[in-house]
Amino acid sequence: MKSIIILVLILVIILAVYILIFLAKKKAKEVTRDLFGTDDIRKAAQQMKQEYATTPKSVNAMTSLLLPRIVADFPDFTYDEMKNRAEDVLVSYLRAIDQNNSSLLKEGNQELQDQLSHHLQMLSDQNLTEQYDDIRIHRTEISQYRKNAGRCVVTFQTSLACMHYRKNTEGAITEGSTEYTYQTRFNTDLIYIQNREIVEKESDRALGINCPNCGAPISSLGAKFCEYCGTAIVELNIHAWSFSHIEECK
């Protein structure tokens, strides 16, 4: 009698498990049908990938708030020009990775050049190639403006689409996809060396600008004249900006 009761309990438990599985599958199909118009979970997953591939990433758009502060410090700062330069240097950085050729980087200080070289070396050490094909920029905005340790940093955030993937030496895809578009964001840092005496990075001491007449370093933000000899230096300010870092924001 006891064995029969145990057997019945086991059968009841098994039946309950099957009922729970059935209800879970039914609920999952209802959810996928409501969200994607189909109860095929595999098809719904493909639709999710497709939607992700066609939806641009949003950017932290702080231009309207930060640009007046930047222009107050640097009256000759031209937003459209700097934004175009930021987009150009970002695209050239990605193409340099794609072609495994650091000389394709259009502009950037030693810090950015070193960053690119280290990235290419990392790929080489892992026997990988990294592709960025069909790059299309959606939007670029100023996302941050920082002043610290002798540096002024304007960060541009760019939303873009591309075909991105990594391959090993056998041609197998180890990351990314050749089928779906990759939507992502990048931060590109533009720096101005305000005071070379207090910058933290040794490489920054070679940056900044000097008076074209007496050679004295120009340390005042957006200075229009040399404080030592009075020579006008406004036209040099735009060239004192340089790109120093690029980072993906996933």
N, C-alpha and C positions, 0 to 999 in steps of 0.2 A: 504493500500500500504506500509506504513512504517513497519507494522508488518511482511509483506512478506520479505521485505529487511533484517530485523533483523534476521528472520528465515534462510534466505539464507546465511547470514554472519556466523551464528552459525554453519550451515552445512559445510560451507567452512573451518571454524576453526577446526571442528571435523575431517574433511577429511584430513586437513593438519597435524594434530596430528597423525592420523593413518599412514599417509605416512612417517612421521618422525620416528615413532616407527618401521615401516617395514624396512626402510632403515638402522636404527641403528642395528636391529637384523641381517639384511643381512650382514652389515659390520662386526659385531661381529663374525658371522659364518665364514666369509672370513678370518679374522685374526686368529681365532682358527684353521682353516683348514691349513693356511700357516705355523703356528707355530707348530701344533701338528698332522697334517694330518687328522683331523676330524673336522666336524662342530658341533659336540655335545659338548656343553659347559661343561656339567657335566663330560663327559668323559675326556675332556681336563683338567679340574681341578684335576681329579684323576691322570692324567699323570704328571701334575706339581708336585703333592705331591710325586709321585714315583721318579721323577727326583731329587727333593730336598733330598729325603731319600737315594739316591745312590751317591750323589755328596759330597765328603769330603770338609769341610771348609778349606780355606787357612789359613796359619799362617804368622805372621810377622817375617820372617826369617832374623835375624840380627846377626846370629852366626859368620859369616866370618868377620864382622866388629867389633863386641864387644869382641869376645874371645881373640884376642891379647891384648886388654886393661886389661882384667881380669887376664890373665896369667902374664902380666907385674907386676900387683899388688900382685898376688898370684902364684908364679912359680910352686907350687905343685897342682894347680887346674887341675883336670883330667876331661875333658869335658864328655867323654863317661860314666864314672862312675856317675857323677853328673846328667847327663841326665837320665840314668837308674833309679837312686834314685828318681828323680822328677816324672817319670812315675809311679814308684811303689807306691809312697806316694799318688799320685792322684787317682790311681785305688783303693787303700786301703781306701781312704777317701770316695769315692763314694760307695764302698761296705759296709762301716760302716753305711752310710745313708740307703742303701738298706736293711741291716739287723737290723737297729736300734740298733747298738752295737758299741759304741765308742772305745771299746778295739781292734777293727779290724784295727784301724789306725796304720800303721807300724812305722812311726816316725813323729816327729814334735815337736816344742817347745810348751810352755804353751799357747801362742797366738793361734796357730792352733788348739790345743785341745779345747780351749774355744770356738773357732768359730764352731767347730763340735758340741759341746754340745749345743750351742745356737740354731743351726739349728735343731737338734733333738728335742729340747724343743719346738721350734716353730711348728714343725709338730704335736707334741703331743697336744699342746694347740688348734690346729685347727682340731684335730681328723682325721689326715691324715697319710698315709704312702707314702713313695716315693721310687720308684723302679728304679734301674739302672742295667739292665740285658744285658748280651752278650756284654760287653765292648770291643771294638777293637780300638787300637791306630793306627792312620794313620802316624802322624809325630810330632816330638817335636823339637823345636829350641829355642835358646836364643832370646828373643824379647827386653829386656831392661837390662841395667846395671846402677845402681844409687848409688851414695855415698853422704849421707847427715845425719846430726844429729847423728854422731857416728855409723851409720849403712852402710854396703855395701850390696846392694840387687841385686841379679841376678834373673831375671824373665824368667822362661821357659814357652813357649806357646805350648800347645798340642792340636792337632786336633784329634777328636775321634768320633766313632759311637757307639750307644747303643740303647736299647729299654728303653725309659724313660717315666714314667707316675706317676701320683699321684692318690691315691684312698681314698675315705672316708670310714667310718666305715661300710657302707652298701655295700662296694665293687664297687661302681660306680666310673668311671674314671672322675676326675675333671680337669685334665690337662695332656697333652701328648697323646700318642696313643700306643696301643698294636699291631697295624697293620703295622705302618710305622716306619722305622729306624730313629732315631734322630741323626742328624749331628750337632756337636757343637765344641766349643773350650774352653779351660780352661787356666788361668794363674796360675802358681805355683811359689811362691816367696821363694827363698833360701837366707838366710841372714848370714852375718858375723858381729859380734859386734866389730867394730874397736876401739872404745873408750867408755868404760862403764861410764866414768865421764860425758859425754855430751849426752847420749842417751835420747830420749824424753819419751820412755815407761819405766815405773818402772820395768816391768817384764824382760826387756832386761838387767838390771843390774846384773842379775844372770847368764847371758850368757857370751860368750867370753872364753878365756883360761888363765890359770895361769902357771907360770914357775913350772915345776915338782920338781925343786931343792929348790928355795927360796920362792915360792908362790906368787911372784910379778905378777900383771896383765900384760898381753902382749897386748899393744895397737897399735903397729906398723903394718901396712899392710904387711901380708906375712912374718913377722919377722922370721929369722932363728935362732937367738940367743937371750937369755934374756939380756936386756940392763943393768940389775943390777948385775947379777952374771956370765953372759956369757954362761950359759947352753944351749945346742942345743935344739930347740923346734920345728923343722921343721915338725916332724911326728905328732905333735898335731894339726897343722893347719887344716887338713882335717876334724877333729872332731869338730872344732869350728863352722862349717857351720851347720845351722839348717833350717828346713822348717817352715815358719811362717804364710802363708796365701794362700788360694786357692779361685779363683773367676772365674765364668763362663763368657765368652765373647760372647754375642749373636750377 
